[in-house]
Amino acid sequence: MWYTSTRGLAPQVDFEGALFSGYAPDGGLYMPRELPQLDRDTLCRWSKLSYPSLVKELCSLFIGPKLIPRAELNDLIDRAFCRFRHKEVVHLCRLKNGLNVLELWHGVTYAFKDLSLSCTAQFLQYFLEKREKHVTVVVGTSGDTGSAAIESVQGAKNVDIIVLLPKGRCSRIQELQMTSVVEDNVHVFGVEGSSDELDEPIKAVFADVAFVRKHNLMSLNSINWSRVLVQMAHHFFAYFQCAPPLGTHPLPPVEVVVPTGAAGNLAAGCIAQQMGLPIHLVVGVNHNDIIHRTVQWGDFSLSEAFRPTLASAMDIQVPYNMERIFWLLSGSNSEVTRALMEQFERTHTLHLPKELHSKLLQAVTSESVSDEAITRTMARCWEENQYLLCPHSAVAVSYHYQQTDRQQPSAPRCCLAPASAAKFPEAVLAAGLTPSTPADILALEHKQTRCTPMRRGDNWTQMLRDAVEALSQRWKGQAVTA
C-alpha cells in the first residue's frame, strides 16, 4: 500500500513514511493511492466482529504484512486497547425513540482520540524500536487531542512530545489533563490565541523540510494518516451495530451523525463510503460552521468572527481534513486539490467547483447547532433517558431530535459520541443538570502543573523551533552517554 500527497508534488511513501510525517513536503496530506473495495461477503463477515477485530482488519488492509506482520499487528492493537474501561472498547447505547449513541470515550482521557492515538503510539514505538530512532512529536489541540496524545506517549524513552493548547479556551479538565503530566518527555505550551492560530506556527515549522528531517519531527494531529485509518472503524462498527439484518439486496443504509471540528472523523467516514460501506454521513458543527457552509453552499471560507462555544473541541475555523475529502471526491485529482487549497491559504476564501460541491452534497448532509440547542438537547436527553451527553455528542443528538420531531422517515441512525460528559461540567451546569465527575478527574485539581506561556507578541514559530532544537540536543547528549 502506497500513500500519495493530496497535492501531488511529494514522493510516494509507505505506511511507515506516512506515520512519521506531519504534512507532506508539498503541504498536502497523505492518502492511500488506491482504496480497497469491500464486497458484500466481506461486509457480512465483518458484521460479526468486535470493535478491536474491525480495527485489526482495516489496519491490515492499509499497512501490509511486510511492514508489520499480522500476528504482531494484532498484538499491537490488543496492547493499545488494554487500558480502556469498557470491555467492548466502544459501546452502543440504545435509547428511547430510535436514538443510538455510540460511545467512543472509554479510554484513559475520556475522549474518542484515545482510540486512534493509542494504536498510533503502538505503531510508532514498533518502528522506533526497530530503527533505534528518536522523534519529537508536535501537536496542536483544541482540547482532547493534546491529552490523548500525551497519554499515548508519556514516559516513552525515544519520543518527546510538544503540545500547544489554546490557554483558557478549552475546559478546565481538558487543560489539567495536559498540564498535570510532568514526565520529562512532555512539554506543554499555553498559547494566547485560538486553536486555529496555534496551528500556524506548527504548519510553518513543518514547511521547513530540512528542519523536519534534521530533528525527526512528526505530528499526531489528525493530519496523521494513522489517526484517520483507525477512525474508519467507528463507521464500520456503527453500521454493523445499527443496520437491520444484512440479507437484503442492496445492503441496507445507515445514517451516521458525526460531530466534528478538524473533520478527521468525517474524512474517515467518506473513505469508508468509498470502500463500499452503505452509510450516509451527517456532519454536525457548532456556531463555527465552515464545514456546514461548505456542504450547503460550497463556501469554504473563513468566518469574519470566531466565537467560543460550549462544544469547545469543535471550535475550529480551518478543518484541515476537508482537503482529504476534496481530493477523494475529485477522483484523486491532486492538481485540482492543490489549486483549491493554495487559493484558500492565500485568500482565506474558496468556492468549490460545481461538480465537486455536487459530489460533496451526495456524500454528506450537514447541520450547525447553537449553544442554546446544545443545552436544550442535553436537558431533553437526560429527561427522556437519564443519560448525560457531552456538548459535542449533543450536537449529533440535536440533529436526531430535529428529524424525529419532524417525523422524517429515515434509515436507522447512529450518533457518534466523541467525549464523556464528565470532561465538561461547565456545559452540564449550563444545561441545568448535575455533573458527575469520576475520582480520577477530580484528582487532577490536586496535581502539580507545568505549562510554558506563548504570549501575544511572542514569536511563536521561533519559540517552537527553539524547543525542538533543545530537545534534539538533549537526546543526542543522552545517546552519547548511553
C-alpha positions as CSV (number, residue, x, y, z in Angstrom):
1,M,0.0,0.0,0.0
2,W,1.5,3.3,-1.1
3,Y,0.5,6.8,0.0
4,T,0.4,10.0,-2.0
5,S,0.1,13.6,-1.1
6,T,-3.3,15.3,-1.8
7,R,-1.2,18.0,-3.6
8,G,0.7,15.6,-5.8
9,L,4.2,17.1,-5.6
10,A,5.7,14.9,-2.9
11,P,7.3,11.4,-3.4
12,Q,5.1,8.4,-2.5
13,V,5.7,6.8,0.9
14,D,4.7,3.5,2.5
15,F,2.7,3.4,5.8
16,E,5.8,3.9,7.9
17,G,6.6,7.1,5.9
18,A,3.1,8.4,6.3
19,L,3.1,7.6,10.0
20,F,6.3,9.5,10.7
21,S,5.2,12.6,8.7
22,G,3.1,15.6,9.5
23,Y,2.1,17.4,6.4
24,A,3.7,16.0,3.2
25,P,6.7,18.1,2.0
26,D,4.4,19.9,-0.6
27,G,2.0,20.9,2.2
28,G,-0.6,18.3,1.4
29,L,-1.9,15.3,3.5
30,Y,-1.1,11.7,2.8
31,M,-3.9,9.4,1.4
32,P,-3.8,5.8,0.1
33,R,-3.1,5.8,-3.6
34,E,-5.9,3.2,-4.1
35,L,-8.7,2.2,-1.8
36,P,-9.6,-1.5,-1.3
37,Q,-13.1,-2.3,-2.4
38,L,-15.1,-4.4,0.1
39,D,-17.7,-6.8,-1.4
40,R,-20.9,-7.9,0.2
41,D,-19.4,-11.2,1.6
42,T,-16.6,-9.3,3.3
43,L,-19.0,-6.8,4.9
44,C,-21.3,-9.7,6.1
45,R,-18.2,-11.5,7.6
46,W,-17.0,-8.3,9.3
47,S,-20.5,-7.6,10.7
48,K,-19.9,-10.3,13.4
49,L,-16.6,-8.8,14.6
50,S,-15.8,-6.9,17.8
51,Y,-14.5,-3.3,17.5
52,P,-10.8,-4.3,18.1
53,S,-11.2,-7.0,15.5
54,L,-12.5,-4.5,13.0
55,V,-9.5,-2.2,13.7
56,K,-7.2,-5.2,13.0
57,E,-8.9,-6.0,9.7
58,L,-8.8,-2.4,8.5
59,C,-5.2,-1.8,9.6
60,S,-4.1,-5.0,7.8
61,L,-5.5,-3.6,4.5
62,F,-3.6,-0.4,4.8
63,I,-0.3,-1.4,6.4
64,G,0.6,-4.7,4.8
65,P,2.4,-7.7,6.4
66,K,5.9,-6.8,5.1
67,L,5.9,-3.7,7.4
68,I,4.1,-5.2,10.4
69,P,3.4,-9.0,10.2
70,R,-0.3,-9.8,11.0
71,A,0.4,-11.5,14.3
72,E,2.5,-8.5,15.6
73,L,-0.2,-6.1,14.3
74,N,-2.9,-7.9,16.2
75,D,-0.7,-7.8,19.4
76,L,0.0,-4.0,19.0
77,I,-3.8,-3.3,18.7
78,D,-4.6,-5.5,21.7
79,R,-2.0,-3.6,23.7
80,A,-3.4,-0.3,22.5
81,F,-6.9,-1.1,23.9
82,C,-5.8,-2.9,27.1
83,R,-6.4,0.2,29.3
84,F,-9.9,1.0,28.1
85,R,-12.6,1.0,30.8
86,H,-15.3,-0.8,28.8
87,K,-14.8,-4.5,27.8
88,E,-16.1,-3.8,24.3
89,V,-13.8,-0.7,24.0
90,V,-16.6,1.1,22.1
91,H,-20.2,0.7,23.3
92,L,-23.5,1.4,21.6
93,C,-26.3,2.8,23.9
94,R,-29.8,2.2,22.6
95,L,-32.0,5.0,24.0
96,K,-35.7,6.0,23.5
97,N,-37.3,6.8,20.2
98,G,-34.6,5.2,18.0
99,L,-31.7,7.2,19.5
100,N,-28.5,5.2,19.1
101,V,-25.4,6.8,20.8
102,L,-22.0,5.2,20.0
103,E,-19.8,5.9,23.0
104,L,-16.2,6.4,21.7
105,W,-14.9,7.7,25.0
106,H,-13.9,4.8,27.2
107,G,-10.2,5.4,27.0
108,V,-8.0,6.9,29.7
109,T,-8.7,10.6,28.8
110,Y,-12.5,10.1,28.3
111,A,-12.4,11.1,24.6
112,F,-12.5,9.4,21.2
113,K,-9.0,10.5,20.4
114,D,-7.8,7.7,22.8
115,L,-8.9,5.1,20.2
116,S,-6.8,6.3,17.3
117,L,-3.9,7.7,19.3
118,S,-3.4,4.5,21.4
119,C,-3.0,2.5,18.2
120,T,-0.8,5.1,16.5
121,A,1.5,5.3,19.5
122,Q,1.9,1.5,19.4
123,F,2.8,1.6,15.6
124,L,5.2,4.5,16.4
125,Q,7.0,2.6,19.2
126,Y,7.2,-0.6,17.0
127,F,9.1,1.2,14.2
128,L,11.2,3.4,16.6
129,E,12.5,0.3,18.5
130,K,13.3,-1.4,15.2
131,R,15.2,1.6,13.8
132,E,16.7,2.8,17.1
133,K,15.4,6.3,16.4
134,H,14.1,9.3,18.4
135,V,11.2,11.5,17.3
136,T,9.8,14.8,18.5
137,V,6.0,14.9,18.2
138,V,4.4,18.3,17.7
139,V,0.7,18.6,18.4
140,G,-1.8,21.5,18.3
141,T,-5.0,20.9,20.2
142,S,-8.4,22.5,20.7
143,G,-9.0,20.3,23.7
144,D,-8.9,16.5,23.5
145,T,-6.1,15.7,21.0
146,G,-3.4,17.0,23.3
147,S,-4.3,15.0,26.4
148,A,-4.8,11.8,24.4
149,A,-1.5,12.3,22.5
150,I,0.3,12.9,25.8
151,E,-1.3,9.8,27.4
152,S,-0.3,7.7,24.5
153,V,3.5,8.5,24.6
154,Q,4.2,9.9,28.1
155,G,7.3,8.3,29.6
156,A,8.4,6.8,26.3
157,K,12.2,6.9,26.1
158,N,12.5,7.6,22.4
159,V,9.7,10.2,22.0
160,D,9.4,13.8,23.1
161,I,6.1,15.5,22.7
162,I,5.4,19.2,22.4
163,V,1.7,20.3,22.8
164,L,0.3,23.7,22.0
165,L,-3.0,24.4,23.7
166,P,-5.3,27.5,23.5
167,K,-4.9,28.9,27.0
168,G,-8.4,29.5,28.6
169,R,-10.3,28.2,25.6
170,C,-10.6,24.5,26.4
171,S,-12.5,23.2,29.5
172,R,-10.6,23.3,32.8
173,I,-10.5,19.5,32.9
174,Q,-9.0,19.3,29.4
175,E,-6.3,21.8,30.3
176,L,-5.5,19.9,33.6
177,Q,-5.2,16.6,31.7
178,M,-2.4,18.2,29.7
179,T,-0.6,20.4,32.2
180,S,-0.6,18.0,35.1
181,V,1.6,15.4,33.2
182,V,5.1,16.3,34.4
183,E,7.0,13.5,32.7
184,D,10.4,14.5,31.3
185,N,9.3,13.9,27.7
186,V,6.2,16.0,27.9
187,H,6.3,19.8,27.0
188,V,3.1,21.9,27.1
189,F,2.8,25.4,25.8
190,G,-0.2,27.6,26.6
191,V,-0.9,29.9,23.7
192,E,-2.8,33.2,24.0
193,G,-4.9,32.5,20.9
194,S,-7.4,30.1,19.3
195,S,-6.6,26.6,18.1
196,D,-6.5,27.9,14.5
197,E,-3.9,30.5,15.5
198,L,-1.7,28.0,17.2
199,D,-1.8,25.7,14.1
200,E,0.0,28.5,12.2
201,P,3.5,28.1,13.8
202,I,3.1,24.3,13.6
203,K,2.5,24.5,9.9
204,A,5.3,27.0,9.5
205,V,7.8,24.6,11.2
206,F,6.6,21.6,9.2
207,A,7.0,23.6,6.0
208,D,10.8,23.7,6.6
209,V,11.5,20.2,5.2
210,A,15.3,20.3,6.1
211,F,14.4,21.2,9.8
212,V,11.8,18.5,10.0
213,R,14.3,15.9,8.7
214,K,17.1,17.1,10.9
215,H,15.1,16.8,14.1
216,N,12.8,13.8,13.2
217,L,9.6,15.9,13.6
218,M,6.2,14.3,13.3
219,S,2.6,15.2,14.2
220,L,-0.1,13.2,16.0
221,N,-2.9,15.5,15.0
222,S,-5.4,14.0,12.5
223,I,-3.2,15.3,9.7
224,N,-1.5,11.9,10.5
225,W,-2.9,9.2,8.3
226,S,-2.8,6.6,11.0
227,R,-5.3,8.6,13.1
228,V,-7.8,8.6,10.2
229,L,-7.2,4.9,9.5
230,V,-8.2,3.8,13.0
231,Q,-11.2,6.2,13.0
232,M,-12.6,4.4,10.0
233,A,-13.5,1.6,12.4
234,H,-16.1,3.8,14.1
235,H,-18.1,4.0,11.0
236,F,-18.0,0.2,10.2
237,F,-18.9,-0.6,13.9
238,A,-21.7,1.9,13.9
239,Y,-23.1,0.4,10.7
240,F,-22.9,-3.2,11.9
241,Q,-24.5,-2.3,15.2
242,C,-27.4,-0.3,13.8
243,A,-28.2,-1.9,10.4
244,P,-31.1,-4.4,10.1
245,P,-30.0,-7.9,9.1
246,L,-27.8,-7.9,6.0
247,G,-29.8,-10.3,3.9
248,T,-31.3,-7.7,1.6
249,H,-30.0,-6.6,-1.9
250,P,-28.6,-4.0,-1.9
251,L,-27.3,-3.8,1.7
252,P,-29.5,-1.6,3.9
253,P,-28.2,2.0,4.5
254,V,-27.4,3.6,8.0
255,E,-27.1,7.3,8.7
256,V,-24.0,8.1,10.8
257,V,-24.1,11.6,12.5
258,V,-20.6,12.9,13.1
259,P,-19.9,15.9,15.3
260,T,-16.6,17.3,14.0
261,G,-14.0,20.0,14.3
262,A,-11.0,19.3,12.1
263,A,-13.0,16.7,10.0
264,G,-10.8,13.7,10.8
265,N,-13.8,11.5,11.7
266,L,-15.7,12.9,8.7
267,A,-12.8,12.1,6.3
268,A,-12.7,8.5,7.8
269,G,-16.4,8.1,7.1
270,C,-16.0,9.4,3.5
271,I,-13.2,6.8,2.9
272,A,-15.4,4.0,4.4
273,Q,-18.2,5.1,2.0
274,Q,-15.8,4.9,-1.0
275,M,-14.7,1.4,0.1
276,G,-18.3,0.2,-0.2
277,L,-19.9,0.8,3.3
278,P,-23.5,1.9,2.7
279,I,-23.6,4.8,5.2
280,H,-24.9,8.3,4.7
281,L,-23.0,10.9,6.6
282,V,-24.4,13.8,8.5
283,V,-21.8,16.3,9.8
284,G,-22.7,18.3,12.9
285,V,-20.8,21.5,13.8
286,N,-21.3,24.3,16.3
287,H,-21.5,28.1,15.6
288,N,-18.1,27.9,13.9
289,D,-19.7,26.5,10.8
290,I,-17.2,26.4,7.9
291,I,-18.0,22.7,7.2
292,H,-21.7,23.4,7.2
293,R,-21.4,26.3,4.8
294,T,-19.1,24.1,2.5
295,V,-21.7,21.3,2.4
296,Q,-24.7,23.6,1.9
297,W,-23.4,26.2,-0.4
298,G,-19.8,25.2,-1.4
299,D,-18.5,28.1,0.6
300,F,-15.2,27.0,2.2
301,S,-14.2,30.5,3.6
302,L,-13.2,31.7,7.0
303,S,-15.8,33.5,9.0
304,E,-15.2,37.1,9.9
305,A,-15.8,36.3,13.6
306,F,-14.7,33.3,15.6
307,R,-17.0,32.6,18.6
308,P,-16.0,30.2,21.5
309,T,-18.8,27.7,22.2
310,L,-19.8,25.0,24.8
311,A,-18.5,22.4,22.3
312,S,-15.0,23.8,22.6
313,A,-13.1,20.9,20.9
314,M,-15.0,21.8,17.7
315,D,-14.2,25.5,17.8
316,I,-12.2,25.2,14.6
317,Q,-12.3,27.5,11.6
318,V,-9.7,25.6,9.4
319,P,-10.8,22.0,9.3
320,Y,-7.7,20.7,7.5
321,N,-9.1,17.2,6.8
322,M,-11.5,18.7,4.3
323,E,-8.5,18.6,2.0
324,R,-8.6,14.8,2.1
325,I,-12.3,14.9,1.3
326,F,-11.9,17.3,-1.6
327,W,-9.1,15.0,-3.0
328,L,-11.2,11.9,-2.6
329,L,-14.4,13.4,-4.2
330,S,-12.5,15.0,-7.0
331,G,-11.4,11.5,-8.2
332,S,-7.9,11.8,-6.5
333,N,-7.2,14.9,-8.6
334,S,-4.1,16.4,-6.9
335,E,-3.9,19.3,-9.4
336,V,-7.4,20.4,-8.6
337,T,-6.9,19.9,-4.8
338,R,-3.6,21.8,-4.8
339,A,-5.1,24.8,-6.7
340,L,-8.1,24.9,-4.3
341,M,-6.0,24.7,-1.1
342,E,-3.4,27.2,-2.3
343,Q,-6.2,29.6,-3.1
344,F,-7.7,29.1,0.4
345,E,-4.4,29.6,2.1
346,R,-3.7,32.8,0.1
347,T,-7.1,34.4,0.4
348,H,-9.0,32.5,3.2
349,T,-11.9,32.3,0.7
350,L,-12.9,29.4,-1.6
351,H,-16.0,28.5,-3.5
352,L,-16.0,24.8,-4.6
353,P,-16.3,24.0,-8.3
354,K,-19.9,23.0,-9.1
355,E,-19.1,19.3,-9.8
356,L,-17.1,18.9,-6.5
357,H,-19.8,20.6,-4.5
358,S,-22.4,18.3,-6.1
359,K,-20.4,15.2,-5.1
360,L,-20.0,16.5,-1.5
361,L,-23.8,17.0,-1.3
362,Q,-24.3,13.4,-2.4
363,A,-22.0,12.1,0.3
364,V,-22.8,14.4,3.3
365,T,-25.6,16.3,4.9
366,S,-24.8,19.0,7.5
367,E,-26.2,20.9,10.4
368,S,-25.0,23.8,12.5
369,V,-26.1,23.7,16.2
370,S,-26.2,26.7,18.5
371,D,-25.2,26.7,22.2
372,E,-28.9,27.0,23.1
373,A,-29.7,23.9,21.0
374,I,-26.8,22.0,22.7
375,T,-28.0,22.7,26.3
376,R,-31.6,22.0,25.2
377,T,-30.6,18.7,23.7
378,M,-28.6,17.7,26.8
379,A,-31.6,18.5,29.1
380,R,-34.0,16.6,26.9
381,C,-31.8,13.5,26.6
382,W,-31.5,13.5,30.4
383,E,-35.2,13.9,30.9
384,E,-36.1,11.2,28.5
385,N,-33.3,8.7,29.2
386,Q,-31.4,9.8,32.4
387,Y,-28.4,9.9,30.1
388,L,-25.8,12.7,30.2
389,L,-24.4,13.8,26.9
390,C,-21.3,15.9,26.5
391,P,-21.8,19.1,24.4
392,H,-20.1,17.6,21.3
393,S,-22.3,14.5,21.4
394,A,-25.3,16.8,21.9
395,V,-24.5,18.4,18.5
396,A,-25.1,15.0,16.9
397,V,-28.2,14.2,19.0
398,S,-29.7,17.6,18.3
399,Y,-29.9,16.6,14.6
400,H,-31.6,13.3,15.6
401,Y,-34.2,15.2,17.6
402,Q,-34.9,17.6,14.7
403,Q,-35.5,14.7,12.4
404,T,-37.7,12.7,14.8
405,D,-39.8,15.8,15.8
406,R,-40.4,16.4,12.1
407,Q,-41.3,12.7,11.8
408,Q,-38.9,12.5,8.8
409,P,-38.7,8.9,7.6
410,S,-35.0,7.7,7.5
411,A,-32.7,4.8,7.7
412,P,-31.5,3.7,11.1
413,R,-29.3,6.4,12.6
414,C,-26.2,6.3,14.8
415,C,-24.9,9.4,16.6
416,L,-21.2,9.3,17.4
417,A,-20.4,10.4,21.0
418,P,-16.8,11.7,21.0
419,A,-16.4,12.5,24.7
420,S,-17.8,11.9,28.1
421,A,-19.9,14.5,29.8
422,A,-17.5,14.2,32.8
423,K,-15.0,16.3,30.9
424,F,-17.4,19.3,30.5
425,P,-19.0,20.1,33.9
426,E,-19.4,23.7,32.8
427,A,-21.7,22.7,29.9
428,V,-23.6,20.2,32.1
429,L,-24.3,23.0,34.6
430,A,-25.3,25.3,31.7
431,A,-27.9,22.7,30.7
432,G,-29.4,22.8,34.2
433,L,-28.1,19.4,35.1
434,T,-25.8,18.0,37.8
435,P,-22.2,17.0,36.7
436,S,-21.0,13.5,37.6
437,T,-17.2,13.5,37.9
438,P,-15.1,10.3,38.2
439,A,-12.5,10.2,41.0
440,D,-9.5,10.2,38.6
441,I,-10.7,13.5,37.0
442,L,-11.4,15.1,40.5
443,A,-7.8,14.2,41.4
444,L,-6.4,16.4,38.6
445,E,-7.2,19.5,40.8
446,H,-4.6,18.5,43.3
447,K,-1.8,17.7,40.9
448,Q,1.3,19.8,40.2
449,T,1.0,21.5,36.8
450,R,3.6,22.7,34.2
451,C,3.0,24.9,31.2
452,T,5.1,27.4,29.3
453,P,3.2,30.6,28.1
454,M,3.3,31.7,24.5
455,R,2.0,35.3,24.7
456,R,0.7,37.7,22.1
457,G,3.6,39.5,20.6
458,D,6.0,36.5,21.1
459,N,7.4,34.8,18.0
460,W,5.6,31.5,18.4
461,T,7.3,29.9,15.4
462,Q,10.7,30.7,16.8
463,M,9.8,29.5,20.3
464,L,8.6,26.2,18.8
465,R,11.8,25.9,16.7
466,D,13.9,26.6,19.8
467,A,12.1,24.0,21.8
468,V,12.6,21.4,19.1
469,E,16.3,22.1,18.9
470,A,16.8,22.0,22.6
471,L,15.1,18.5,22.8
472,S,17.3,17.3,19.9
473,Q,20.4,18.4,21.7
474,R,19.3,16.7,24.9
475,W,18.5,13.5,23.1
476,K,21.9,13.5,21.3
477,G,23.6,14.1,24.7
478,Q,21.7,11.1,26.3
479,A,22.5,8.9,23.3
480,V,26.3,9.7,23.6
481,T,26.3,8.9,27.4
482,A,24.3,5.7,26.8
